Amino acid sequence: MASRTGKTRMARKVKQARKGKARKRREQNKGTTPKFAIHKK
């Protein structure tokens, strides 16, 4: 069985990794290109 300290450290690590996941996914799906038109013809 893992120690309480080990569990806490792992939980914190997972929490940190999850932070901003929604934003990252949104940007990945939407793309991070500028909103203005690059090629105007």
C-alpha positions as CSV (number, residue, x, y, z in Angstrom):
1,M,0.0,0.0,0.0
2,A,1.2,3.5,-0.9
3,S,2.0,5.9,1.9
4,R,-0.2,8.9,2.6
5,T,2.5,11.2,1.5
6,G,3.0,9.3,-1.8
7,K,-0.8,9.5,-2.4
8,T,-0.8,13.2,-1.8
9,R,2.1,13.9,-4.1
10,M,0.6,11.8,-6.8
11,A,-2.8,13.6,-6.4
12,R,-1.1,17.0,-6.7
13,K,0.8,15.8,-9.8
14,V,-2.4,14.7,-11.5
15,K,-4.2,17.8,-10.5
16,Q,-1.4,20.0,-12.0
17,A,-1.5,17.9,-15.2
18,R,-5.2,18.3,-15.6
19,K,-5.2,22.1,-15.2
20,G,-5.9,23.9,-18.4
21,K,-6.8,20.8,-20.2
22,A,-10.1,22.2,-21.4
23,R,-8.4,25.3,-22.8
24,K,-5.7,23.3,-24.5
25,R,-8.3,21.1,-26.1
26,R,-10.4,24.1,-27.2
27,E,-7.3,25.7,-28.8
28,Q,-6.3,22.5,-30.5
29,N,-9.7,22.0,-32.0
30,K,-10.2,25.6,-33.0
31,G,-6.7,26.2,-34.1
32,T,-4.5,29.1,-33.0
33,T,-4.5,31.1,-36.3
34,P,-5.2,34.8,-36.2
35,K,-8.8,36.0,-36.6
36,F,-7.9,38.4,-39.5
37,A,-7.5,37.2,-43.1
38,I,-4.0,36.5,-44.0
39,H,-4.4,36.3,-47.8
40,K,-6.6,39.0,-49.2
41,K,-7.2,38.9,-53.0
